[in-house]
């Protein structure tokens, strides 16, 4: 039987990898689509393209505030495919003819819509009882995405890295989340999928943490004694709080 977290007054949610994929790292989601659409590259080449894409988006403001998640995915996949073409890993003719970037982006968007059928009700249910704040590394358009997916109204405040000027794993971003929450850190539960970017910094701030442990990316060092709760599926959080 789950031990209830009776002293929680508010919940801070991570977004990417938590609400939108229910614990799957986005690199793994994208790679599964590369395989589905039979893009003729190996996983290491994909990883290089993925990292290049994330670094590009962190450096260049290609994502605009009005972009929804389909737009973001189209930008990401286009950068990745162009990188693979420019690196000689993929032919331009093949990439254009088979519309890899567009097909992968659209399929990923549909995937999120399916996942949200499971995760959105959890957020909605908790919003009726707790104050919710979102803390996310994102591109300046998280409000547009939340509105597009019918999630925006559940959160009383949003702390977005590109807006506040601090990114996970810096604990300062979670400190901002706690300040927005208005409760002592010890009475705030943080829910996130990344051990290094969510669990560790949230604990440093003094929050309770529910680790949504799933399909990560790489060999990240973890310590299962650090989080207060470990779950593998977001709905499993509810018995701890209701």
N, C-alpha and C positions, 0 to 999 in steps of 0.2 A: 504493500500500500504506500502511495506517495505521501511524503511528509509535507504538509501544507506550509507555505511561506506566509505566516500570519501577520508579519510586521510590514508587509509591502503596502505602500501608499500610491506609488506610481510606477509605470513601466516605460523604459526606454527601448525602442526597437531599432536595430540595424535594418537596412533595406536590402541592398544587393546581396544575394546568397542566402538571405533569411526569409523575407516575405515573398520575393519573386521566384526563387528556385527551391525553397524549402530544404536548404542545407547543401545543395550542389554548387561547387565553385563554377563561375561562369565560363572559365576556360574549358572545363569538362563538358558543359552543356554545348558550347560551340564545337568542340572537337567531335562530339557525337553527331552533330549535324554535318560536319565535314565528311565523316564516314558515311552517313546516310545518303548524301548527295555525291558520294564517290569522287571527292576532290583528290586528284592523284599526288598527294604530298604525304610525307611521314609526320609522325607526331612531333618530333623535334623541330622540324621546319615550321609546323603550325605554332608551337610554343614561342618560337622566335618572332613570328608574325604577330601573335597575341601580345607579347611584351612590347613590341614596337608600337602597336596600336594604342595600348594603354599609355605609354610614355608620350606619344604624339598628342593624345587628347588632354593629357595633363599639362602639356606645353603650349598647345595651340587651341584657341577657343573656337573650335569647329562646331561644338554643340551650343545651340542658342536656347535662351530661356523658354521659347515657345515650342521647342522640339519635344514630341512625345517619345515613348520608348521605341516604337517602330523606327522613328527617325534616327535615334541613337544607334540602334542595331545596324541600320543601313550604312551609317557613317563608319562604324567599327569594322564591319565586314569588308567594306570597300577599301579601307586602309590596309587591312590584312591581305586581301587578295592582290592589291597593287604591290605590296611588299614582296609577296611570293613571286609575282611576275618579274619585278625589277631584280630580284635575286636569282633569277633563272630557275626557280623551282617549279614554275607553272607557266604555260604558254598563254600569251594574251588572247590568241585566237580561241583557245579552249575555254578560258575564263569568261570571255564575252559571249561565246556561242551558248554555253550552258548556264549563263547567268548565275554563277555560283554565289556571288555576294548577295544578290537580291533574294535568291531562294533560301539561303541560310538565314538571312535576317528575318524573312517572313515566317519561316518555320520556328525560329526562336521566339518570335512574338506570340505565335499560337501556343507554344509550349508554356509561356508565362501565363497566358489566359487559363490554361488547364490547371496549372499549379495554384493559381489564385482561387479556384473553386474550393481548394482545401485550406489555404492560409488566410484568405480574406475574412471568413467567418470567425476565425480566432481573434483577429484584430478587432473586429466589430464587437464581439462578445466582451472582450476586455475593456473596450472603450466605454461600455455602459457602467462599469464599476470603478475603473481606474483612470487617472489622468495619464495620457499617453504622449510621449515626445519621440520624434524620429531623429536619430543621429546617423548621418551617412556621408561617406566619401562620394561626392557626386559632382556633376558638371555645371551646376547652376540652373538646372531644369527639373529638379526633383518635384517641385510643386505641380508642374504640368503633368508629370508622369503619375503622380498620386491622384490627380483629378481624372486623368484618362482611365485609370483602373478603379475608380470609385473608392479610394482610400483616404483622400485628403481630409474629409470631415472628421475622421477618427482621431486626428492628432491636434493637440492644443498648441504645439510649437514644433518647429523643424530647424534642426541645426545641420546645415549643409557645408561641407568642407570648403567648396569654392567660394562660398558667401562669407564665411567667418574667418577664412584665411589660416585654418589649421586642419591637418589631416590625421586620421588614424594611421599609425598606432600612438600618436601623441595623446597622452591622457587628458590634455587640456580640452580636447573636443568633447570628451565625456563630462568634464567639469562644467562646461557650458550647458550641456544637457541637464545636469543636476540643477544648475542655477535656474534654467528655464522651468524645470519641474517645480521648484519651490519647496521641496521636501529635503530632509537630511539624506545624505548619500546612502546611509545604512538602511533607509526605508525605500530605496529605489532599486528595482530589478532591471538589469540590462539583459536583453535577449539578442544574441548574435551568433553567426556561424563560424567566425574566424577566431581561433585561439589567440593569435598574436595581435590582431587588430581590434578585437572586441573583449575577450575574456581578460587578458592581461591588463590593458589600460583601464578597464572599468573597475577591476579589483584594486588597482593603484589609487583610484579616486575614492574607494571605500564602498562601492555599490555591491549589492548581491548580483550574481550572474547566473543566467540559464544559458548553457552552451548548446546550441543546435549543431550537434556533431554529425557530419555527413561526409560527402565525397569532396575532400579537399584537393589541393593541388601541390604536389611536391611532398617532401619529407619534413614537415614542420614539427619541431619539438613541442610536445604538449605535456601537461601535468594534470591528470584527471582529478587530483585532490584540490585544485584551485577553484573551479566553478562550484557553485552551490547546488546546481541542478544540471544534469546532462540528459538531453533528449535527442531523438533522431527524427522526429516528426513534429511539426509545430503544434498540431492539436494536442499532443501529449503534455503541453505546458498548462493547459486549463485546469487539470486536477490539483495542481500546486497552488492555484490562485483563487479558485472558486469553491 
